[in-house]
Amino acid sequence: DKTLKLWNPLRGTLLRTYSGHGYEVLDAAGSFDNSSLCSGGGDKAVVLWDVASGQVVRKFRGHAGLRGWPRETL
């Protein structure tokens, strides 16, 4: 549905919905301090999000895919 959703896994409640992709979100990862999220979508964009505000920090366009995504560096 073109959004990234943050859930509380213990309560099963939706905490926030992040909107900004033009197509479906294919993958996401969180930063080690839980302050940022990064998502990649079918729109060939990688979006860096501020978790607290829900705002887009930066959008990178034109990626070729998420293969080899270095999750441990986020």
PyMOL Python script that loads the backbone (N, CA, C, O; Angstrom):
from pymol import cmd

cmd.read_pdbstr("""\
ATOM      1  N   ASP A   1       0.820  -1.208   0.000  1.00  0.00           N
ATOM      2  CA  ASP A   1       0.000   0.000   0.000  1.00  0.00           C
ATOM      3  C   ASP A   1       0.858   1.265   0.000  1.00  0.00           C
ATOM      4  O   ASP A   1       0.359   2.338   0.339  1.00  0.00           O
ATOM      5  N   LYS A   2       2.122   1.165  -0.369  1.00  0.00           N
ATOM      6  CA  LYS A   2       3.033   2.307  -0.508  1.00  0.00           C
ATOM      7  C   LYS A   2       3.429   2.947   0.821  1.00  0.00           C
ATOM      8  O   LYS A   2       3.960   4.058   0.834  1.00  0.00           O
ATOM      9  N   THR A   3       3.181   2.267   1.933  1.00  0.00           N
ATOM     10  CA  THR A   3       3.532   2.825   3.237  1.00  0.00           C
ATOM     11  C   THR A   3       4.427   1.866   4.009  1.00  0.00           C
ATOM     12  O   THR A   3       4.484   0.670   3.724  1.00  0.00           O
ATOM     13  N   LEU A   4       5.122   2.422   4.994  1.00  0.00           N
ATOM     14  CA  LEU A   4       5.915   1.661   5.950  1.00  0.00           C
ATOM     15  C   LEU A   4       5.207   1.808   7.288  1.00  0.00           C
ATOM     16  O   LEU A   4       4.880   2.921   7.701  1.00  0.00           O
ATOM     17  N   LYS A   5       4.971   0.699   7.963  1.00  0.00           N
ATOM     18  CA  LYS A   5       4.240   0.743   9.232  1.00  0.00           C
ATOM     19  C   LYS A   5       5.138   0.273  10.374  1.00  0.00           C
ATOM     20  O   LYS A   5       5.850  -0.723  10.245  1.00  0.00           O
ATOM     21  N   LEU A   6       5.096   0.992  11.484  1.00  0.00           N
ATOM     22  CA  LEU A   6       5.844   0.643  12.686  1.00  0.00           C
ATOM     23  C   LEU A   6       4.851   0.122  13.717  1.00  0.00           C
ATOM     24  O   LEU A   6       3.909   0.814  14.104  1.00  0.00           O
ATOM     25  N   TRP A   7       5.084  -1.116  14.154  1.00  0.00           N
ATOM     26  CA  TRP A   7       4.174  -1.792  15.081  1.00  0.00           C
ATOM     27  C   TRP A   7       4.839  -2.029  16.424  1.00  0.00           C
ATOM     28  O   TRP A   7       6.056  -2.201  16.493  1.00  0.00           O
ATOM     29  N   ASN A   8       4.051  -2.041  17.493  1.00  0.00           N
ATOM     30  CA  ASN A   8       4.498  -2.506  18.793  1.00  0.00           C
ATOM     31  C   ASN A   8       4.258  -4.010  18.788  1.00  0.00           C
ATOM     32  O   ASN A   8       3.107  -4.447  18.799  1.00  0.00           O
ATOM     33  N   PRO A   9       5.334  -4.822  18.771  1.00  0.00           N
ATOM     34  CA  PRO A   9       5.140  -6.270  18.652  1.00  0.00           C
ATOM     35  C   PRO A   9       4.525  -6.915  19.893  1.00  0.00           C
ATOM     36  O   PRO A   9       3.905  -7.974  19.788  1.00  0.00           O
ATOM     37  N   LEU A  10       4.681  -6.309  21.048  1.00  0.00           N
ATOM     38  CA  LEU A  10       4.121  -6.884  22.274  1.00  0.00           C
ATOM     39  C   LEU A  10       2.616  -6.680  22.368  1.00  0.00           C
ATOM     40  O   LEU A  10       1.890  -7.573  22.804  1.00  0.00           O
ATOM     41  N   ARG A  11       2.152  -5.512  21.962  1.00  0.00           N
ATOM     42  CA  ARG A  11       0.727  -5.201  22.045  1.00  0.00           C
ATOM     43  C   ARG A  11      -0.012  -5.405  20.732  1.00  0.00           C
ATOM     44  O   ARG A  11      -1.241  -5.473  20.703  1.00  0.00           O
ATOM     45  N   GLY A  12       0.754  -5.503  19.638  1.00  0.00           N
ATOM     46  CA  GLY A  12       0.132  -5.649  18.328  1.00  0.00           C
ATOM     47  C   GLY A  12      -0.560  -4.397  17.846  1.00  0.00           C
ATOM     48  O   GLY A  12      -1.508  -4.466  17.063  1.00  0.00           O
ATOM     49  N   THR A  13      -0.088  -3.238  18.315  1.00  0.00           N
ATOM     50  CA  THR A  13      -0.713  -1.976  17.944  1.00  0.00           C
ATOM     51  C   THR A  13       0.163  -1.211  16.957  1.00  0.00           C
ATOM     52  O   THR A  13       1.392  -1.264  17.016  1.00  0.00           O
ATOM     53  N   LEU A  14      -0.493  -0.508  16.059  1.00  0.00           N
ATOM     54  CA  LEU A  14       0.190   0.313  15.076  1.00  0.00           C
ATOM     55  C   LEU A  14       0.648   1.604  15.744  1.00  0.00           C
ATOM     56  O   LEU A  14      -0.161   2.324  16.329  1.00  0.00           O
ATOM     57  N   LEU A  15       1.951   1.902  15.657  1.00  0.00           N
ATOM     58  CA  LEU A  15       2.494   3.101  16.277  1.00  0.00           C
ATOM     59  C   LEU A  15       2.523   4.284  15.312  1.00  0.00           C
ATOM     60  O   LEU A  15       2.211   5.412  15.694  1.00  0.00           O
ATOM     61  N   ARG A  16       2.901   4.019  14.054  1.00  0.00           N
ATOM     62  CA  ARG A  16       3.007   5.102  13.081  1.00  0.00           C
ATOM     63  C   ARG A  16       3.014   4.520  11.669  1.00  0.00           C
ATOM     64  O   ARG A  16       3.481   3.403  11.445  1.00  0.00           O
ATOM     65  N   THR A  17       2.494   5.289  10.736  1.00  0.00           N
ATOM     66  CA  THR A  17       2.551   4.953   9.320  1.00  0.00           C
ATOM     67  C   THR A  17       3.377   6.023   8.615  1.00  0.00           C
ATOM     68  O   THR A  17       3.145   7.220   8.783  1.00  0.00           O
ATOM     69  N   TYR A  18       4.336   5.571   7.830  1.00  0.00           N
ATOM     70  CA  TYR A  18       5.235   6.467   7.091  1.00  0.00           C
ATOM     71  C   TYR A  18       4.853   6.416   5.620  1.00  0.00           C
ATOM     72  O   TYR A  18       4.865   5.343   5.016  1.00  0.00           O
ATOM     73  N   SER A  19       4.516   7.555   5.038  1.00  0.00           N
ATOM     74  CA  SER A  19       4.110   7.637   3.636  1.00  0.00           C
ATOM     75  C   SER A  19       5.140   8.437   2.859  1.00  0.00           C
ATOM     76  O   SER A  19       5.590   9.494   3.302  1.00  0.00           O
ATOM     77  N   GLY A  20       5.513   7.912   1.675  1.00  0.00           N
ATOM     78  CA  GLY A  20       6.480   8.634   0.866  1.00  0.00           C
ATOM     79  C   GLY A  20       6.978   7.859  -0.336  1.00  0.00           C
ATOM     80  O   GLY A  20       7.689   8.410  -1.177  1.00  0.00           O
ATOM     81  N   HIS A  21       6.616   6.591  -0.428  1.00  0.00           N
ATOM     82  CA  HIS A  21       7.006   5.791  -1.582  1.00  0.00           C
ATOM     83  C   HIS A  21       5.916   5.859  -2.649  1.00  0.00           C
ATOM     84  O   HIS A  21       4.733   6.006  -2.340  1.00  0.00           O
ATOM     85  N   GLY A  22       6.340   5.747  -3.923  1.00  0.00           N
ATOM     86  CA  GLY A  22       5.406   5.764  -5.034  1.00  0.00           C
ATOM     87  C   GLY A  22       4.829   4.399  -5.350  1.00  0.00           C
ATOM     88  O   GLY A  22       3.787   4.299  -5.998  1.00  0.00           O
ATOM     89  N   TYR A  23       5.503   3.334  -4.892  1.00  0.00           N
ATOM     90  CA  TYR A  23       5.057   1.957  -5.074  1.00  0.00           C
ATOM     91  C   TYR A  23       5.234   1.234  -3.751  1.00  0.00           C
ATOM     92  O   TYR A  23       5.583   1.855  -2.747  1.00  0.00           O
ATOM     93  N   GLU A  24       4.997  -0.069  -3.739  1.00  0.00           N
ATOM     94  CA  GLU A  24       5.058  -0.836  -2.502  1.00  0.00           C
ATOM     95  C   GLU A  24       6.448  -0.777  -1.869  1.00  0.00           C
ATOM     96  O   GLU A  24       7.454  -0.645  -2.566  1.00  0.00           O
ATOM     97  N   VAL A  25       6.489  -0.875  -0.546  1.00  0.00           N
ATOM     98  CA  VAL A  25       7.745  -0.951   0.202  1.00  0.00           C
ATOM     99  C   VAL A  25       8.196  -2.408   0.176  1.00  0.00           C
ATOM    100  O   VAL A  25       7.431  -3.310   0.516  1.00  0.00           O
ATOM    101  N   LEU A  26       9.450  -2.629  -0.231  1.00  0.00           N
ATOM    102  CA  LEU A  26       9.961  -3.991  -0.386  1.00  0.00           C
ATOM    103  C   LEU A  26      10.838  -4.444   0.769  1.00  0.00           C
ATOM    104  O   LEU A  26      10.929  -5.642   1.041  1.00  0.00           O
ATOM    105  N   ASP A  27      11.487  -3.504   1.456  1.00  0.00           N
ATOM    106  CA  ASP A  27      12.386  -3.868   2.546  1.00  0.00           C
ATOM    107  C   ASP A  27      12.568  -2.668   3.453  1.00  0.00           C
ATOM    108  O   ASP A  27      12.379  -1.527   3.033  1.00  0.00           O
ATOM    109  N   ALA A  28      12.933  -2.929   4.690  1.00  0.00           N
ATOM    110  CA  ALA A  28      13.175  -1.847   5.645  1.00  0.00           C
ATOM    111  C   ALA A  28      14.152  -2.323   6.705  1.00  0.00           C
ATOM    112  O   ALA A  28      14.268  -3.518   6.977  1.00  0.00           O
ATOM    113  N   ALA A  29      14.854  -1.361   7.300  1.00  0.00           N
ATOM    114  CA  ALA A  29      15.789  -1.661   8.383  1.00  0.00           C
ATOM    115  C   ALA A  29      15.814  -0.466   9.333  1.00  0.00           C
ATOM    116  O   ALA A  29      15.571   0.673   8.934  1.00  0.00           O
ATOM    117  N   GLY A  30      16.115  -0.755  10.607  1.00  0.00           N
ATOM    118  CA  GLY A  30      16.193   0.299  11.614  1.00  0.00           C
ATOM    119  C   GLY A  30      17.624   0.566  12.018  1.00  0.00           C
ATOM    120  O   GLY A  30      18.486  -0.305  11.895  1.00  0.00           O
ATOM    121  N   SER A  31      17.880   1.774  12.502  1.00  0.00           N
ATOM    122  CA  SER A  31      19.212   2.135  12.986  1.00  0.00           C
ATOM    123  C   SER A  31      19.451   1.495  14.347  1.00  0.00           C
ATOM    124  O   SER A  31      18.506   1.098  15.029  1.00  0.00           O
ATOM    125  N   PHE A  32      20.710   1.396  14.738  1.00  0.00           N
ATOM    126  CA  PHE A  32      21.053   0.746  16.008  1.00  0.00           C
ATOM    127  C   PHE A  32      20.463   1.464  17.212  1.00  0.00           C
ATOM    128  O   PHE A  32      20.208   0.836  18.239  1.00  0.00           O
ATOM    129  N   ASP A  33      20.240   2.776  17.102  1.00  0.00           N
ATOM    130  CA  ASP A  33      19.690   3.536  18.227  1.00  0.00           C
ATOM    131  C   ASP A  33      18.180   3.774  18.098  1.00  0.00           C
ATOM    132  O   ASP A  33      17.596   4.515  18.889  1.00  0.00           O
ATOM    133  N   ASN A  34      17.554   3.146  17.103  1.00  0.00           N
ATOM    134  CA  ASN A  34      16.116   3.229  16.859  1.00  0.00           C
ATOM    135  C   ASN A  34      15.609   4.628  16.520  1.00  0.00           C
ATOM    136  O   ASN A  34      14.413   4.892  16.649  1.00  0.00           O
ATOM    137  N   SER A  35      16.489   5.527  16.090  1.00  0.00           N
ATOM    138  CA  SER A  35      16.064   6.882  15.757  1.00  0.00           C
ATOM    139  C   SER A  35      15.718   7.042  14.277  1.00  0.00           C
ATOM    140  O   SER A  35      15.051   8.002  13.893  1.00  0.00           O
ATOM    141  N   SER A  36      16.172   6.100  13.450  1.00  0.00           N
ATOM    142  CA  SER A  36      15.956   6.196  12.011  1.00  0.00           C
ATOM    143  C   SER A  36      15.499   4.864  11.433  1.00  0.00           C
ATOM    144  O   SER A  36      15.807   3.793  11.956  1.00  0.00           O
ATOM    145  N   LEU A  37      14.760   4.965  10.342  1.00  0.00           N
ATOM    146  CA  LEU A  37      14.384   3.805   9.546  1.00  0.00           C
ATOM    147  C   LEU A  37      14.822   4.083   8.117  1.00  0.00           C
ATOM    148  O   LEU A  37      14.875   5.234   7.685  1.00  0.00           O
ATOM    149  N   CYS A  38      15.129   3.041   7.402  1.00  0.00           N
ATOM    150  CA  CYS A  38      15.484   3.153   6.002  1.00  0.00           C
ATOM    151  C   CYS A  38      14.635   2.136   5.249  1.00  0.00           C
ATOM    152  O   CYS A  38      14.569   0.971   5.641  1.00  0.00           O
ATOM    153  N   SER A  39      13.987   2.567   4.172  1.00  0.00           N
ATOM    154  CA  SER A  39      13.131   1.661   3.410  1.00  0.00           C
ATOM    155  C   SER A  39      13.454   1.759   1.929  1.00  0.00           C
ATOM    156  O   SER A  39      13.849   2.811   1.428  1.00  0.00           O
ATOM    157  N   GLY A  40      13.277   0.642   1.243  1.00  0.00           N
ATOM    158  CA  GLY A  40      13.460   0.594  -0.200  1.00  0.00           C
ATOM    159  C   GLY A  40      12.179   0.108  -0.833  1.00  0.00           C
ATOM    160  O   GLY A  40      11.527  -0.800  -0.318  1.00  0.00           O
ATOM    161  N   GLY A  41      11.816   0.718  -1.959  1.00  0.00           N
ATOM    162  CA  GLY A  41      10.545   0.359  -2.557  1.00  0.00           C
ATOM    163  C   GLY A  41      10.601   0.053  -4.036  1.00  0.00           C
ATOM    164  O   GLY A  41      11.641   0.184  -4.681  1.00  0.00           O
ATOM    165  N   GLY A  42       9.465  -0.355  -4.554  1.00  0.00           N
ATOM    166  CA  GLY A  42       9.312  -0.652  -5.963  1.00  0.00           C
ATOM    167  C   GLY A  42       9.440   0.573  -6.844  1.00  0.00           C
ATOM    168  O   GLY A  42       9.523   0.448  -8.065  1.00  0.00           O
ATOM    169  N   ASP A  43       9.458   1.737  -6.255  1.00  0.00           N
ATOM    170  CA  ASP A  43       9.653   2.984  -6.989  1.00  0.00           C
ATOM    171  C   ASP A  43      11.133   3.283  -7.209  1.00  0.00           C
ATOM    172  O   ASP A  43      11.490   4.351  -7.706  1.00  0.00           O
ATOM    173  N   LYS A  44      11.992   2.329  -6.833  1.00  0.00           N
ATOM    174  CA  LYS A  44      13.452   2.458  -6.945  1.00  0.00           C
ATOM    175  C   LYS A  44      13.986   3.619  -6.110  1.00  0.00           C
ATOM    176  O   LYS A  44      14.954   4.280  -6.489  1.00  0.00           O
ATOM    177  N   ALA A  45      13.347   3.853  -4.980  1.00  0.00           N
ATOM    178  CA  ALA A  45      13.788   4.887  -4.051  1.00  0.00           C
ATOM    179  C   ALA A  45      14.151   4.243  -2.719  1.00  0.00           C
ATOM    180  O   ALA A  45      13.514   3.286  -2.279  1.00  0.00           O
ATOM    181  N   VAL A  46      15.187   4.789  -2.088  1.00  0.00           N
ATOM    182  CA  VAL A  46      15.546   4.426  -0.721  1.00  0.00           C
ATOM    183  C   VAL A  46      15.271   5.667   0.119  1.00  0.00           C
ATOM    184  O   VAL A  46      15.775   6.751  -0.172  1.00  0.00           O
ATOM    185  N   VAL A  47      14.473   5.497   1.154  1.00  0.00           N
ATOM    186  CA  VAL A  47      14.041   6.631   1.971  1.00  0.00           C
ATOM    187  C   VAL A  47      14.569   6.467   3.387  1.00  0.00           C
ATOM    188  O   VAL A  47      14.425   5.406   3.995  1.00  0.00           O
ATOM    189  N   LEU A  48      15.181   7.525   3.909  1.00  0.00           N
ATOM    190  CA  LEU A  48      15.640   7.586   5.288  1.00  0.00           C
ATOM    191  C   LEU A  48      14.610   8.384   6.077  1.00  0.00           C
ATOM    192  O   LEU A  48      14.300   9.524   5.730  1.00  0.00           O
ATOM    193  N   TRP A  49      14.081   7.781   7.140  1.00  0.00           N
ATOM    194  CA  TRP A  49      12.993   8.366   7.934  1.00  0.00           C
ATOM    195  C   TRP A  49      13.467   8.714   9.341  1.00  0.00           C
ATOM    196  O   TRP A  49      14.313   8.017   9.901  1.00  0.00           O
ATOM    197  N   ASP A  50      12.933   9.775   9.908  1.00  0.00           N
ATOM    198  CA  ASP A  50      13.077  10.073  11.331  1.00  0.00           C
ATOM    199  C   ASP A  50      11.928   9.362  12.037  1.00  0.00           C
ATOM    200  O   ASP A  50      10.762   9.651  11.767  1.00  0.00           O
ATOM    201  N   VAL A  51      12.243   8.440  12.933  1.00  0.00           N
ATOM    202  CA  VAL A  51      11.206   7.624  13.584  1.00  0.00           C
ATOM    203  C   VAL A  51      10.244   8.490  14.389  1.00  0.00           C
ATOM    204  O   VAL A  51       9.029   8.312  14.292  1.00  0.00           O
ATOM    205  N   ALA A  52      10.763   9.421  15.179  1.00  0.00           N
ATOM    206  CA  ALA A  52       9.921  10.202  16.088  1.00  0.00           C
ATOM    207  C   ALA A  52       8.940  11.116  15.354  1.00  0.00           C
ATOM    208  O   ALA A  52       7.766  11.184  15.718  1.00  0.00           O
ATOM    209  N   SER A  53       9.411  11.814  14.331  1.00  0.00           N
ATOM    210  CA  SER A  53       8.554  12.781  13.637  1.00  0.00           C
ATOM    211  C   SER A  53       7.786  12.173  12.472  1.00  0.00           C
ATOM    212  O   SER A  53       6.754  12.704  12.061  1.00  0.00           O
ATOM    213  N   GLY A  54       8.290  11.055  11.935  1.00  0.00           N
ATOM    214  CA  GLY A  54       7.662  10.451  10.767  1.00  0.00           C
ATOM    215  C   GLY A  54       8.024  11.137   9.465  1.00  0.00           C
ATOM    216  O   GLY A  54       7.482  10.802   8.412  1.00  0.00           O
ATOM    217  N   GLN A  55       8.938  12.095   9.528  1.00  0.00           N
ATOM    218  CA  GLN A  55       9.325  12.863   8.351  1.00  0.00           C
ATOM    219  C   GLN A  55      10.439  12.188   7.561  1.00  0.00           C
ATOM    220  O   GLN A  55      11.268  11.470   8.120  1.00  0.00           O
ATOM    221  N   VAL A  56      10.444  12.430   6.259  1.00  0.00           N
ATOM    222  CA  VAL A  56      11.519  11.964   5.393  1.00  0.00           C
ATOM    223  C   VAL A  56      12.745  12.832   5.659  1.00  0.00           C
ATOM    224  O   VAL A  56      12.681  14.058   5.565  1.00  0.00           O
ATOM    225  N   VAL A  57      13.862  12.187   5.991  1.00  0.00           N
ATOM    226  CA  VAL A  57      15.129  12.901   6.192  1.00  0.00           C
ATOM    227  C   VAL A  57      15.822  13.084   4.848  1.00  0.00           C
ATOM    228  O   VAL A  57      16.359  14.151   4.551  1.00  0.00           O
ATOM    229  N   ARG A  58      15.801  12.026   4.043  1.00  0.00           N
ATOM    230  CA  ARG A  58      16.433  12.075   2.724  1.00  0.00           C
ATOM    231  C   ARG A  58      15.848  10.974   1.855  1.00  0.00           C
ATOM    232  O   ARG A  58      15.511   9.892   2.336  1.00  0.00           O
ATOM    233  N   LYS A  59      15.734  11.270   0.563  1.00  0.00           N
ATOM    234  CA  LYS A  59      15.249  10.276  -0.394  1.00  0.00           C
ATOM    235  C   LYS A  59      16.295  10.119  -1.487  1.00  0.00           C
ATOM    236  O   LYS A  59      16.714  11.093  -2.113  1.00  0.00           O
ATOM    237  N   PHE A  60      16.710   8.873  -1.705  1.00  0.00           N
ATOM    238  CA  PHE A  60      17.668   8.537  -2.751  1.00  0.00           C
ATOM    239  C   PHE A  60      16.893   7.830  -3.859  1.00  0.00           C
ATOM    240  O   PHE A  60      16.215   6.834  -3.605  1.00  0.00           O
ATOM    241  N   ARG A  61      16.990   8.336  -5.074  1.00  0.00           N
ATOM    242  CA  ARG A  61      16.215   7.764  -6.182  1.00  0.00           C
ATOM    243  C   ARG A  61      17.107   6.981  -7.128  1.00  0.00           C
ATOM    244  O   ARG A  61      18.284   7.296  -7.302  1.00  0.00           O
ATOM    245  N   GLY A  62      16.520   5.943  -7.744  1.00  0.00           N
ATOM    246  CA  GLY A  62      17.170   5.243  -8.823  1.00  0.00           C
ATOM    247  C   GLY A  62      18.017   4.048  -8.450  1.00  0.00           C
ATOM    248  O   GLY A  62      18.876   3.657  -9.240  1.00  0.00           O
ATOM    249  N   HIS A  63      17.822   3.440  -7.274  1.00  0.00           N
ATOM    250  CA  HIS A  63      18.604   2.253  -6.931  1.00  0.00           C
ATOM    251  C   HIS A  63      18.215   1.091  -7.833  1.00  0.00           C
ATOM    252  O   HIS A  63      17.112   1.066  -8.381  1.00  0.00           O
ATOM    253  N   ALA A  64      19.114   0.133  -7.988  1.00  0.00           N
ATOM    254  CA  ALA A  64      18.864  -1.020  -8.852  1.00  0.00           C
ATOM    255  C   ALA A  64      18.218  -2.176  -8.096  1.00  0.00           C
ATOM    256  O   ALA A  64      17.672  -3.083  -8.724  1.00  0.00           O
ATOM    257  N   GLY A  65      18.263  -2.167  -6.784  1.00  0.00           N
ATOM    258  CA  GLY A  65      17.684  -3.242  -5.986  1.00  0.00           C
ATOM    259  C   GLY A  65      18.306  -3.266  -4.613  1.00  0.00           C
ATOM    260  O   GLY A  65      19.223  -2.495  -4.327  1.00  0.00           O
ATOM    261  N   LEU A  66      17.813  -4.147  -3.759  1.00  0.00           N
ATOM    262  CA  LEU A  66      18.280  -4.200  -2.379  1.00  0.00           C
ATOM    263  C   LEU A  66      19.165  -5.402  -2.113  1.00  0.00           C
ATOM    264  O   LEU A  66      19.430  -5.723  -0.954  1.00  0.00           O
ATOM    265  N   ARG A  67      19.628  -6.075  -3.156  1.00  0.00           N
ATOM    266  CA  ARG A  67      20.507  -7.222  -2.950  1.00  0.00           C
ATOM    267  C   ARG A  67      21.821  -6.758  -2.339  1.00  0.00           C
ATOM    268  O   ARG A  67      22.412  -5.779  -2.794  1.00  0.00           O
ATOM    269  N   GLY A  68      22.272  -7.455  -1.319  1.00  0.00           N
ATOM    270  CA  GLY A  68      23.522  -7.103  -0.654  1.00  0.00           C
ATOM    271  C   GLY A  68      23.401  -5.922   0.284  1.00  0.00           C
ATOM    272  O   GLY A  68      24.405  -5.306   0.640  1.00  0.00           O
ATOM    273  N   TRP A  69      22.184  -5.599   0.689  1.00  0.00           N
ATOM    274  CA  TRP A  69      21.933  -4.492   1.609  1.00  0.00           C
ATOM    275  C   TRP A  69      22.738  -4.693   2.875  1.00  0.00           C
ATOM    276  O   TRP A  69      22.571  -5.719   3.535  1.00  0.00           O
ATOM    277  N   PRO A  70      23.604  -3.761   3.245  1.00  0.00           N
ATOM    278  CA  PRO A  70      24.452  -3.950   4.447  1.00  0.00           C
ATOM    279  C   PRO A  70      23.714  -3.602   5.732  1.00  0.00           C
ATOM    280  O   PRO A  70      23.974  -2.556   6.326  1.00  0.00           O
ATOM    281  N   ARG A  71      22.807  -4.453   6.168  1.00  0.00           N
ATOM    282  CA  ARG A  71      21.978  -4.190   7.348  1.00  0.00           C
ATOM    283  C   ARG A  71      22.792  -3.867   8.603  1.00  0.00           C
ATOM    284  O   ARG A  71      22.375  -3.039   9.413  1.00  0.00           O
ATOM    285  N   GLU A  72      23.935  -4.508   8.766  1.00  0.00           N
ATOM    286  CA  GLU A  72      24.699  -4.291   9.986  1.00  0.00           C
ATOM    287  C   GLU A  72      25.301  -2.904  10.078  1.00  0.00           C
ATOM    288  O   GLU A  72      25.794  -2.520  11.138  1.00  0.00           O
ATOM    289  N   THR A  73      25.275  -2.136   8.988  1.00  0.00           N
ATOM    290  CA  THR A  73      25.825  -0.777   9.020  1.00  0.00           C
ATOM    291  C   THR A  73      24.798   0.271   9.389  1.00  0.00           C
ATOM    292  O   THR A  73      25.158   1.429   9.597  1.00  0.00           O
ATOM    293  N   LEU A  74      23.520  -0.101   9.479  1.00  0.00           N
ATOM    294  CA  LEU A  74      22.478   0.878   9.831  1.00  0.00           C
ATOM    295  C   LEU A  74      22.397   1.083  11.302  1.00  0.00           C
ATOM    296  O   LEU A  74      21.577   1.871  11.772  1.00  0.00           O
TER     297      LEU A  74
END
""", "prot")
cmd.dss("prot")
cmd.show_as("cartoon", "prot")
cmd.util.cbc("prot")
cmd.orient("prot")
